[in-house]
Amino acid sequence: MKYVIKSLLFLILLIPFGAFGQTEKRPNVVLIITDDQGYGDLGFTGNHHLKTPVLDAFAKASVRFTNFYVSPVCAPTRSSLMTGRYSLRTGVRDTYNGGAMMSTNEITLAELLKEAGYATGLFGKWHLGDNYPSRPMDQGFDESVMHLSGGMGQVGDFTTWFQGDRSYFDPVLWQNGKQKSYKGYCSDIFTDSAIDFITESADEPFFCYLSFNAPHTPLQVPERYYELYKDIDPSKGFADGRPFVPMSEKDKEDARKVYAMVSNIDDNVGRLLQKLEELQIADDTLVIFMTDNGPQQIRYIAGMRGRKGSVYRGGTRVPFYMRLPQKGKRNVEIETMAAHIDVLPTLADLCGINLPADRTIDGRSLMPLLNGNTENWKDRSLFSYWTRRYPERYRNMAIQKGDYKLVGHTGYDAQIKDFELFDLENDPFEEHDLVLKEKQIAQELLQELEQQYGNLIRSENLKNPPRIQIGTVNENPTVLNRNDAGGDRGIWAQEEVYGKWDVKIAEGTYNITFKFVKPLEDTGRMVLEAGTIVNQFENESTAVDIIEMPHVVLPEMTGELIPFYQSSSKKIFPFWVSLEKID
């Protein structure tokens, strides 16, 4: 119902079957994305240690965009994938701190395809909001099997957090908003679920979003995959003359585990591609493989500078392979700059769907590039940034246009000399700063950077971010997790920290449960502030990690929900809070 309303408001029109003719079935779409797998984490991109035969073969049979960019961190990348817009326009500004919830007025790729008759499914990582109205099932997906927050074993994913070094095995996941126990390794489970969805949807066009949480930390993998790499030295054997950051023993061990996780992904991608063949729909299916940002740890990254979180190429350049249906081009390499914001426009073009006309779509369809049409692409610019919480002017911020890239790692009042300018055509590893030599180019790029930053920072969805809605029939109970909590900068698993959730509460009576990271040591008071309403509960027990406040009457409210446990010596923020409306 939500999307029908959106489609009426935004006048989304469908073009019959787009690029595939008026009598042909729209292509199925499989979008595969991995988490923290860098550009160098494939055999195909020069890493001789890695065993990725499936992905290597897939790359050779695909259109390969060799100059493809994403955001430096994951939630911003995923919001751009879903909308074709810079993440700040969608309200996504961070990976936690309450900044990873995408505004519900965004029109997602899943909603566009669902309106066009596609079955839609997400399997794995979402990271754009864990509560109504931001969940996949609220944003256009018919079927979803997912973990919460930014990763399994992280504080926001409270169903796996307490499993520690087994969080990737036999997890409790969320199927269509309900907790469900699974057996096996997470990447295998997500692939199994995707294959089941594809099998059930094979007779209709479908969109399958397989979003692996691997090889993100914690670095956990089945032993048989680790055995493939346990004896290698990941720092050795790269004699191509590219820059290589020295690796500690911990870095090497992390790389072995990452490579093992990537080999597992390779096998799983192979299983999915084989299923397409068995169902005789491979020639009718568009398949994309990409990753969401650079590597978190130090390892081979094809000589590029920076890692995850950085606007240097090591943090933002990723592999992007697109295998078109049978009549499309294969084994083609395109060097023109492209980005995550281009995925939605490209798929809309391929599937014959008009883009929303009421908003800025920052991306472009990549289809003209397949036909050799690069007109106006050379002058295209791409904005990149990342800082914790909100963007900071000129700090870890960049703009790339043509061969040149301006990078800011400086303050709001910086002069042009404080920036870096790189000629990527002649300096792909960003080693030689030309800002003083090419000051005019740098000034022009800085002017464009400032204009783009100023435009994005005023985005309505950034100024008025989405709120978690509590007490609706769509989600009851609502469990608030640490990933979506705001408050102190960097709030994570701390006990003594100020935290809150931005919410919209329906009037009613609630049973409220507070869970803590560790058992409470002292007696004290459980305090819940909801706007002007304050409720307190005297706790006389010790060594408990759960406190319940039954029959709490709350008015209709839009504002901050602030819970804390006050003892004689501490003020402790809960790990999660459950609110169940009973009346």
Secondary structure as a PSIPRED ss2 file (coil, helix, strand):
# PSIPRED VFORMAT (PSIPRED V4.0)

   1 M C   1.000  0.000  0.000
   2 K H   0.000  1.000  0.000
   3 Y H   0.000  1.000  0.000
   4 V H   0.000  1.000  0.000
   5 I H   0.000  1.000  0.000
   6 K H   0.000  1.000  0.000
   7 S H   0.000  1.000  0.000
   8 L H   0.000  1.000  0.000
   9 L H   0.000  1.000  0.000
  10 F H   0.000  1.000  0.000
  11 L C   1.000  0.000  0.000
  12 I C   1.000  0.000  0.000
  13 L C   1.000  0.000  0.000
  14 L E   0.000  0.000  1.000
  15 I C   1.000  0.000  0.000
  16 P C   1.000  0.000  0.000
  17 F C   1.000  0.000  0.000
  18 G H   0.000  1.000  0.000
  19 A H   0.000  1.000  0.000
  20 F H   0.000  1.000  0.000
  21 G C   1.000  0.000  0.000
  22 Q C   1.000  0.000  0.000
  23 T C   1.000  0.000  0.000
  24 E C   1.000  0.000  0.000
  25 K C   1.000  0.000  0.000
  26 R C   1.000  0.000  0.000
  27 P C   1.000  0.000  0.000
  28 N E   0.000  0.000  1.000
  29 V E   0.000  0.000  1.000
  30 V E   0.000  0.000  1.000
  31 L E   0.000  0.000  1.000
  32 I E   0.000  0.000  1.000
  33 I E   0.000  0.000  1.000
  34 T E   0.000  0.000  1.000
  35 D C   1.000  0.000  0.000
  36 D C   1.000  0.000  0.000
  37 Q C   1.000  0.000  0.000
  38 G C   1.000  0.000  0.000
  39 Y C   1.000  0.000  0.000
  40 G C   1.000  0.000  0.000
  41 D C   1.000  0.000  0.000
  42 L C   1.000  0.000  0.000
  43 G C   1.000  0.000  0.000
  44 F C   1.000  0.000  0.000
  45 T C   1.000  0.000  0.000
  46 G C   1.000  0.000  0.000
  47 N C   1.000  0.000  0.000
  48 H C   1.000  0.000  0.000
  49 H C   1.000  0.000  0.000
  50 L C   1.000  0.000  0.000
  51 K C   1.000  0.000  0.000
  52 T C   1.000  0.000  0.000
  53 P H   0.000  1.000  0.000
  54 V H   0.000  1.000  0.000
  55 L H   0.000  1.000  0.000
  56 D H   0.000  1.000  0.000
  57 A H   0.000  1.000  0.000
  58 F H   0.000  1.000  0.000
  59 A H   0.000  1.000  0.000
  60 K H   0.000  1.000  0.000
  61 A C   1.000  0.000  0.000
  62 S C   1.000  0.000  0.000
  63 V E   0.000  0.000  1.000
  64 R E   0.000  0.000  1.000
  65 F E   0.000  0.000  1.000
  66 T C   1.000  0.000  0.000
  67 N C   1.000  0.000  0.000
  68 F E   0.000  0.000  1.000
  69 Y E   0.000  0.000  1.000
  70 V C   1.000  0.000  0.000
  71 S C   1.000  0.000  0.000
  72 P C   1.000  0.000  0.000
  73 V C   1.000  0.000  0.000
  74 C H   0.000  1.000  0.000
  75 A H   0.000  1.000  0.000
  76 P H   0.000  1.000  0.000
  77 T H   0.000  1.000  0.000
  78 R H   0.000  1.000  0.000
  79 S H   0.000  1.000  0.000
  80 S H   0.000  1.000  0.000
  81 L H   0.000  1.000  0.000
  82 M H   0.000  1.000  0.000
  83 T H   0.000  1.000  0.000
  84 G C   1.000  0.000  0.000
  85 R C   1.000  0.000  0.000
  86 Y C   1.000  0.000  0.000
  87 S H   0.000  1.000  0.000
  88 L H   0.000  1.000  0.000
  89 R H   0.000  1.000  0.000
  90 T H   0.000  1.000  0.000
  91 G C   1.000  0.000  0.000
  92 V C   1.000  0.000  0.000
  93 R C   1.000  0.000  0.000
  94 D C   1.000  0.000  0.000
  95 T C   1.000  0.000  0.000
  96 Y C   1.000  0.000  0.000
  97 N C   1.000  0.000  0.000
  98 G C   1.000  0.000  0.000
  99 G C   1.000  0.000  0.000
 100 A C   1.000  0.000  0.000
 101 M C   1.000  0.000  0.000
 102 M C   1.000  0.000  0.000
 103 S C   1.000  0.000  0.000
 104 T C   1.000  0.000  0.000
 105 N C   1.000  0.000  0.000
 106 E C   1.000  0.000  0.000
 107 I C   1.000  0.000  0.000
 108 T C   1.000  0.000  0.000
 109 L H   0.000  1.000  0.000
 110 A H   0.000  1.000  0.000
 111 E H   0.000  1.000  0.000
 112 L H   0.000  1.000  0.000
 113 L H   0.000  1.000  0.000
 114 K H   0.000  1.000  0.000
 115 E H   0.000  1.000  0.000
 116 A C   1.000  0.000  0.000
 117 G C   1.000  0.000  0.000
 118 Y C   1.000  0.000  0.000
 119 A E   0.000  0.000  1.000
 120 T E   0.000  0.000  1.000
 121 G E   0.000  0.000  1.000
 122 L E   0.000  0.000  1.000
 123 F E   0.000  0.000  1.000
 124 G E   0.000  0.000  1.000
 125 K C   1.000  0.000  0.000
 126 W C   1.000  0.000  0.000
 127 H C   1.000  0.000  0.000
 128 L C   1.000  0.000  0.000
 129 G C   1.000  0.000  0.000
 130 D C   1.000  0.000  0.000
 131 N C   1.000  0.000  0.000
 132 Y C   1.000  0.000  0.000
 133 P C   1.000  0.000  0.000
 134 S C   1.000  0.000  0.000
 135 R C   1.000  0.000  0.000
 136 P H   0.000  1.000  0.000
 137 M H   0.000  1.000  0.000
 138 D H   0.000  1.000  0.000
 139 Q C   1.000  0.000  0.000
 140 G C   1.000  0.000  0.000
 141 F C   1.000  0.000  0.000
 142 D C   1.000  0.000  0.000
 143 E E   0.000  0.000  1.000
 144 S E   0.000  0.000  1.000
 145 V E   0.000  0.000  1.000
 146 M E   0.000  0.000  1.000
 147 H C   1.000  0.000  0.000
 148 L C   1.000  0.000  0.000
 149 S C   1.000  0.000  0.000
 150 G C   1.000  0.000  0.000
 151 G C   1.000  0.000  0.000
 152 M C   1.000  0.000  0.000
 153 G C   1.000  0.000  0.000
 154 Q C   1.000  0.000  0.000
 155 V C   1.000  0.000  0.000
 156 G C   1.000  0.000  0.000
 157 D C   1.000  0.000  0.000
 158 F H   0.000  1.000  0.000
 159 T H   0.000  1.000  0.000
 160 T H   0.000  1.000  0.000
 161 W H   0.000  1.000  0.000
 162 F C   1.000  0.000  0.000
 163 Q C   1.000  0.000  0.000
 164 G H   0.000  1.000  0.000
 165 D H   0.000  1.000  0.000
 166 R H   0.000  1.000  0.000
 167 S C   1.000  0.000  0.000
 168 Y C   1.000  0.000  0.000
 169 F E   0.000  0.000  1.000
 170 D C   1.000  0.000  0.000
 171 P C   1.000  0.000  0.000
 172 V E   0.000  0.000  1.000
 173 L E   0.000  0.000  1.000
 174 W E   0.000  0.000  1.000
 175 Q E   0.000  0.000  1.000
 176 N C   1.000  0.000  0.000
 177 G C   1.000  0.000  0.000
 178 K E   0.000  0.000  1.000
 179 Q E   0.000  0.000  1.000
 180 K E   0.000  0.000  1.000
 181 S E   0.000  0.000  1.000
 182 Y C   1.000  0.000  0.000
 183 K C   1.000  0.000  0.000
 184 G C   1.000  0.000  0.000
 185 Y E   0.000  0.000  1.000
 186 C H   0.000  1.000  0.000
 187 S H   0.000  1.000  0.000
 188 D H   0.000  1.000  0.000
 189 I H   0.000  1.000  0.000
 190 F H   0.000  1.000  0.000
 191 T H   0.000  1.000  0.000
 192 D H   0.000  1.000  0.000
 193 S H   0.000  1.000  0.000
 194 A H   0.000  1.000  0.000
 195 I H   0.000  1.000  0.000
 196 D H   0.000  1.000  0.000
 197 F H   0.000  1.000  0.000
 198 I H   0.000  1.000  0.000
 199 T H   0.000  1.000  0.000
 200 E H   0.000  1.000  0.000
 201 S C   1.000  0.000  0.000
 202 A C   1.000  0.000  0.000
 203 D C   1.000  0.000  0.000
 204 E C   1.000  0.000  0.000
 205 P C   1.000  0.000  0.000
 206 F E   0.000  0.000  1.000
 207 F E   0.000  0.000  1.000
 208 C E   0.000  0.000  1.000
 209 Y E   0.000  0.000  1.000
 210 L E   0.000  0.000  1.000
 211 S E   0.000  0.000  1.000
 212 F C   1.000  0.000  0.000
 213 N C   1.000  0.000  0.000
 214 A C   1.000  0.000  0.000
 215 P C   1.000  0.000  0.000
 216 H C   1.000  0.000  0.000
 217 T C   1.000  0.000  0.000
 218 P C   1.000  0.000  0.000
 219 L C   1.000  0.000  0.000
 220 Q C   1.000  0.000  0.000
 221 V C   1.000  0.000  0.000
 222 P C   1.000  0.000  0.000
 223 E H   0.000  1.000  0.000
 224 R H   0.000  1.000  0.000
 225 Y H   0.000  1.000  0.000
 226 Y H   0.000  1.000  0.000
 227 E C   1.000  0.000  0.000
 228 L C   1.000  0.000  0.000
 229 Y C   1.000  0.000  0.000
 230 K C   1.000  0.000  0.000
 231 D C   1.000  0.000  0.000
 232 I C   1.000  0.000  0.000
 233 D C   1.000  0.000  0.000
 234 P C   1.000  0.000  0.000
 235 S C   1.000  0.000  0.000
 236 K C   1.000  0.000  0.000
 237 G C   1.000  0.000  0.000
 238 F C   1.000  0.000  0.000
 239 A C   1.000  0.000  0.000
 240 D C   1.000  0.000  0.000
 241 G C   1.000  0.000  0.000
 242 R C   1.000  0.000  0.000
 243 P C   1.000  0.000  0.000
 244 F C   1.000  0.000  0.000
 245 V C   1.000  0.000  0.000
 246 P C   1.000  0.000  0.000
 247 M C   1.000  0.000  0.000
 248 S C   1.000  0.000  0.000
 249 E H   0.000  1.000  0.000
 250 K H   0.000  1.000  0.000
 251 D H   0.000  1.000  0.000
 252 K H   0.000  1.000  0.000
 253 E H   0.000  1.000  0.000
 254 D H   0.000  1.000  0.000
 255 A H   0.000  1.000  0.000
 256 R H   0.000  1.000  0.000
 257 K H   0.000  1.000  0.000
 258 V H   0.000  1.000  0.000
 259 Y H   0.000  1.000  0.000
 260 A H   0.000  1.000  0.000
 261 M H   0.000  1.000  0.000
 262 V H   0.000  1.000  0.000
 263 S H   0.000  1.000  0.000
 264 N H   0.000  1.000  0.000
 265 I H   0.000  1.000  0.000
 266 D H   0.000  1.000  0.000
 267 D H   0.000  1.000  0.000
 268 N H   0.000  1.000  0.000
 269 V H   0.000  1.000  0.000
 270 G H   0.000  1.000  0.000
 271 R H   0.000  1.000  0.000
 272 L H   0.000  1.000  0.000
 273 L H   0.000  1.000  0.000
 274 Q H   0.000  1.000  0.000
 275 K H   0.000  1.000  0.000
 276 L H   0.000  1.000  0.000
 277 E H   0.000  1.000  0.000
 278 E H   0.000  1.000  0.000
 279 L C   1.000  0.000  0.000
 280 Q C   1.000  0.000  0.000
 281 I C   1.000  0.000  0.000
 282 A H   0.000  1.000  0.000
 283 D H   0.000  1.000  0.000
 284 D H   0.000  1.000  0.000
 285 T E   0.000  0.000  1.000
 286 L E   0.000  0.000  1.000
 287 V E   0.000  0.000  1.000
 288 I E   0.000  0.000  1.000
 289 F E   0.000  0.000  1.000
 290 M E   0.000  0.000  1.000
 291 T E   0.000  0.000  1.000
 292 D C   1.000  0.000  0.000
 293 N C   1.000  0.000  0.000
 294 G C   1.000  0.000  0.000
 295 P C   1.000  0.000  0.000
 296 Q C   1.000  0.000  0.000
 297 Q C   1.000  0.000  0.000
 298 I C   1.000  0.000  0.000
 299 R C   1.000  0.000  0.000
 300 Y C   1.000  0.000  0.000
 301 I C   1.000  0.000  0.000
 302 A C   1.000  0.000  0.000
 303 G C   1.000  0.000  0.000
 304 M C   1.000  0.000  0.000
 305 R C   1.000  0.000  0.000
 306 G C   1.000  0.000  0.000
 307 R C   1.000  0.000  0.000
 308 K C   1.000  0.000  0.000
 309 G C   1.000  0.000  0.000
 310 S C   1.000  0.000  0.000
 311 V C   1.000  0.000  0.000
 312 Y C   1.000  0.000  0.000
 313 R H   0.000  1.000  0.000
 314 G H   0.000  1.000  0.000
 315 G H   0.000  1.000  0.000
 316 T H   0.000  1.000  0.000
 317 R E   0.000  0.000  1.000
 318 V C   1.000  0.000  0.000
 319 P C   1.000  0.000  0.000
 320 F E   0.000  0.000  1.000
 321 Y E   0.000  0.000  1.000
 322 M E   0.000  0.000  1.000
 323 R E   0.000  0.000  1.000
 324 L C   1.000  0.000  0.000
 325 P C   1.000  0.000  0.000
 326 Q C   1.000  0.000  0.000
 327 K C   1.000  0.000  0.000
 328 G C   1.000  0.000  0.000
 329 K C   1.000  0.000  0.000
 330 R C   1.000  0.000  0.000
 331 N C   1.000  0.000  0.000
 332 V E   0.000  0.000  1.000
 333 E E   0.000  0.000  1.000
 334 I E   0.000  0.000  1.000
 335 E C   1.000  0.000  0.000
 336 T C   1.000  0.000  0.000
 337 M C   1.000  0.000  0.000
 338 A E   0.000  0.000  1.000
 339 A E   0.000  0.000  1.000
 340 H H   0.000  1.000  0.000
 341 I H   0.000  1.000  0.000
 342 D H   0.000  1.000  0.000
 343 V H   0.000  1.000  0.000
 344 L H   0.000  1.000  0.000
 345 P H   0.000  1.000  0.000
 346 T H   0.000  1.000  0.000
 347 L H   0.000  1.000  0.000
 348 A H   0.000  1.000  0.000
 349 D H   0.000  1.000  0.000
 350 L H   0.000  1.000  0.000
 351 C H   0.000  1.000  0.000
 352 G C   1.000  0.000  0.000
 353 I E   0.000  0.000  1.000
 354 N C   1.000  0.000  0.000
 355 L C   1.000  0.000  0.000
 356 P C   1.000  0.000  0.000
 357 A C   1.000  0.000  0.000
 358 D C   1.000  0.000  0.000
 359 R C   1.000  0.000  0.000
 360 T C   1.000  0.000  0.000
 361 I C   1.000  0.000  0.000
 362 D C   1.000  0.000  0.000
 363 G C   1.000  0.000  0.000
 364 R C   1.000  0.000  0.000
 365 S C   1.000  0.000  0.000
 366 L C   1.000  0.000  0.000
 367 M H   0.000  1.000  0.000
 368 P H   0.000  1.000  0.000
 369 L H   0.000  1.000  0.000
 370 L H   0.000  1.000  0.000
 371 N C   1.000  0.000  0.000
 372 G C   1.000  0.000  0.000
 373 N C   1.000  0.000  0.000
 374 T C   1.000  0.000  0.000
 375 E C   1.000  0.000  0.000
 376 N C   1.000  0.000  0.000
 377 W C   1.000  0.000  0.000
 378 K C   1.000  0.000  0.000
 379 D C   1.000  0.000  0.000
 380 R C   1.000  0.000  0.000
 381 S E   0.000  0.000  1.000
 382 L E   0.000  0.000  1.000
 383 F E   0.000  0.000  1.000
 384 S E   0.000  0.000  1.000
 385 Y E   0.000  0.000  1.000
 386 W C   1.000  0.000  0.000
 387 T C   1.000  0.000  0.000
 388 R C   1.000  0.000  0.000
 389 R C   1.000  0.000  0.000
 390 Y C   1.000  0.000  0.000
 391 P C   1.000  0.000  0.000
 392 E C   1.000  0.000  0.000
 393 R C   1.000  0.000  0.000
 394 Y C   1.000  0.000  0.000
 395 R E   0.000  0.000  1.000
 396 N E   0.000  0.000  1.000
 397 M E   0.000  0.000  1.000
 398 A E   0.000  0.000  1.000
 399 I E   0.000  0.000  1.000
 400 Q E   0.000  0.000  1.000
 401 K E   0.000  0.000  1.000
 402 G C   1.000  0.000  0.000
 403 D C   1.000  0.000  0.000
 404 Y E   0.000  0.000  1.000
 405 K E   0.000  0.000  1.000
 406 L E   0.000  0.000  1.000
 407 V E   0.000  0.000  1.000
 408 G E   0.000  0.000  1.000
 409 H E   0.000  0.000  1.000
 410 T C   1.000  0.000  0.000
 411 G C   1.000  0.000  0.000
 412 Y C   1.000  0.000  0.000
 413 D C   1.000  0.000  0.000
 414 A C   1.000  0.000  0.000
 415 Q C   1.000  0.000  0.000
 416 I H   0.000  1.000  0.000
 417 K H   0.000  1.000  0.000
 418 D H   0.000  1.000  0.000
 419 F C   1.000  0.000  0.000
 420 E E   0.000  0.000  1.000
 421 L E   0.000  0.000  1.000
 422 F E   0.000  0.000  1.000
 423 D E   0.000  0.000  1.000
 424 L C   1.000  0.000  0.000
 425 E C   1.000  0.000  0.000
 426 N C   1.000  0.000  0.000
 427 D C   1.000  0.000  0.000
 428 P C   1.000  0.000  0.000
 429 F C   1.000  0.000  0.000
 430 E C   1.000  0.000  0.000
 431 E C   1.000  0.000  0.000
 432 H C   1.000  0.000  0.000
 433 D C   1.000  0.000  0.000
 434 L C   1.000  0.000  0.000
 435 V C   1.000  0.000  0.000
 436 L C   1.000  0.000  0.000
 437 K C   1.000  0.000  0.000
 438 E C   1.000  0.000  0.000
 439 K H   0.000  1.000  0.000
 440 Q H   0.000  1.000  0.000
 441 I H   0.000  1.000  0.000
 442 A H   0.000  1.000  0.000
 443 Q H   0.000  1.000  0.000
 444 E H   0.000  1.000  0.000
 445 L H   0.000  1.000  0.000
 446 L H   0.000  1.000  0.000
 447 Q H   0.000  1.000  0.000
 448 E H   0.000  1.000  0.000
 449 L H   0.000  1.000  0.000
 450 E H   0.000  1.000  0.000
 451 Q H   0.000  1.000  0.000
 452 Q H   0.000  1.000  0.000
 453 Y H   0.000  1.000  0.000
 454 G H   0.000  1.000  0.000
 455 N H   0.000  1.000  0.000
 456 L H   0.000  1.000  0.000
 457 I H   0.000  1.000  0.000
 458 R C   1.000  0.000  0.000
 459 S C   1.000  0.000  0.000
 460 E H   0.000  1.000  0.000
 461 N H   0.000  1.000  0.000
 462 L H   0.000  1.000  0.000
 463 K H   0.000  1.000  0.000
 464 N C   1.000  0.000  0.000
 465 P C   1.000  0.000  0.000
 466 P C   1.000  0.000  0.000
 467 R C   1.000  0.000  0.000
 468 I E   0.000  0.000  1.000
 469 Q E   0.000  0.000  1.000
 470 I E   0.000  0.000  1.000
 471 G C   1.000  0.000  0.000
 472 T E   0.000  0.000  1.000
 473 V C   1.000  0.000  0.000
 474 N C   1.000  0.000  0.000
 475 E E   0.000  0.000  1.000
 476 N C   1.000  0.000  0.000
 477 P C   1.000  0.000  0.000
 478 T E   0.000  0.000  1.000
 479 V E   0.000  0.000  1.000
 480 L E   0.000  0.000  1.000
 481 N C   1.000  0.000  0.000
 482 R H   0.000  1.000  0.000
 483 N H   0.000  1.000  0.000
 484 D H   0.000  1.000  0.000
 485 A C   1.000  0.000  0.000
 486 G E   0.000  0.000  1.000
 487 G E   0.000  0.000  1.000
 488 D C   1.000  0.000  0.000
 489 R C   1.000  0.000  0.000
 490 G C   1.000  0.000  0.000
 491 I C   1.000  0.000  0.000
 492 W C   1.000  0.000  0.000
 493 A C   1.000  0.000  0.000
 494 Q C   1.000  0.000  0.000
 495 E C   1.000  0.000  0.000
 496 E C   1.000  0.000  0.000
 497 V C   1.000  0.000  0.000
 498 Y C   1.000  0.000  0.000
 499 G E   0.000  0.000  1.000
 500 K E   0.000  0.000  1.000
 501 W E   0.000  0.000  1.000
 502 D E   0.000  0.000  1.000
 503 V E   0.000  0.000  1.000
 504 K E   0.000  0.000  1.000
 505 I E   0.000  0.000  1.000
 506 A C   1.000  0.000  0.000
 507 E C   1.000  0.000  0.000
 508 G E   0.000  0.000  1.000
 509 T E   0.000  0.000  1.000
 510 Y E   0.000  0.000  1.000
 511 N E   0.000  0.000  1.000
 512 I E   0.000  0.000  1.000
 513 T E   0.000  0.000  1.000
 514 F E   0.000  0.000  1.000
 515 K E   0.000  0.000  1.000
 516 F E   0.000  0.000  1.000
 517 V E   0.000  0.000  1.000
 518 K E   0.000  0.000  1.000
 519 P E   0.000  0.000  1.000
 520 L E   0.000  0.000  1.000
 521 E C   1.000  0.000  0.000
 522 D C   1.000  0.000  0.000
 523 T C   1.000  0.000  0.000
 524 G E   0.000  0.000  1.000
 525 R E   0.000  0.000  1.000
 526 M E   0.000  0.000  1.000
 527 V E   0.000  0.000  1.000
 528 L E   0.000  0.000  1.000
 529 E E   0.000  0.000  1.000
 530 A E   0.000  0.000  1.000
 531 G C   1.000  0.000  0.000
 532 T C   1.000  0.000  0.000
 533 I E   0.000  0.000  1.000
 534 V E   0.000  0.000  1.000
 535 N E   0.000  0.000  1.000
 536 Q E   0.000  0.000  1.000
 537 F E   0.000  0.000  1.000
 538 E E   0.000  0.000  1.000
 539 N E   0.000  0.000  1.000
 540 E C   1.000  0.000  0.000
 541 S C   1.000  0.000  0.000
 542 T C   1.000  0.000  0.000
 543 A C   1.000  0.000  0.000
 544 V E   0.000  0.000  1.000
 545 D E   0.000  0.000  1.000
 546 I E   0.000  0.000  1.000
 547 I E   0.000  0.000  1.000
 548 E E   0.000  0.000  1.000
 549 M E   0.000  0.000  1.000
 550 P E   0.000  0.000  1.000
 551 H E   0.000  0.000  1.000
 552 V E   0.000  0.000  1.000
 553 V E   0.000  0.000  1.000
 554 L E   0.000  0.000  1.000
 555 P C   1.000  0.000  0.000
 556 E C   1.000  0.000  0.000
 557 M E   0.000  0.000  1.000
 558 T E   0.000  0.000  1.000
 559 G E   0.000  0.000  1.000
 560 E E   0.000  0.000  1.000
 561 L E   0.000  0.000  1.000
 562 I E   0.000  0.000  1.000
 563 P E   0.000  0.000  1.000
 564 F E   0.000  0.000  1.000
 565 Y E   0.000  0.000  1.000
 566 Q E   0.000  0.000  1.000
 567 S E   0.000  0.000  1.000
 568 S C   1.000  0.000  0.000
 569 S C   1.000  0.000  0.000
 570 K C   1.000  0.000  0.000
 571 K E   0.000  0.000  1.000
 572 I E   0.000  0.000  1.000
 573 F C   1.000  0.000  0.000
 574 P C   1.000  0.000  0.000
 575 F C   1.000  0.000  0.000
 576 W E   0.000  0.000  1.000
 577 V E   0.000  0.000  1.000
 578 S E   0.000  0.000  1.000
 579 L E   0.000  0.000  1.000
 580 E E   0.000  0.000  1.000
 581 K E   0.000  0.000  1.000
 582 I C   1.000  0.000  0.000
 583 D C   1.000  0.000  0.000
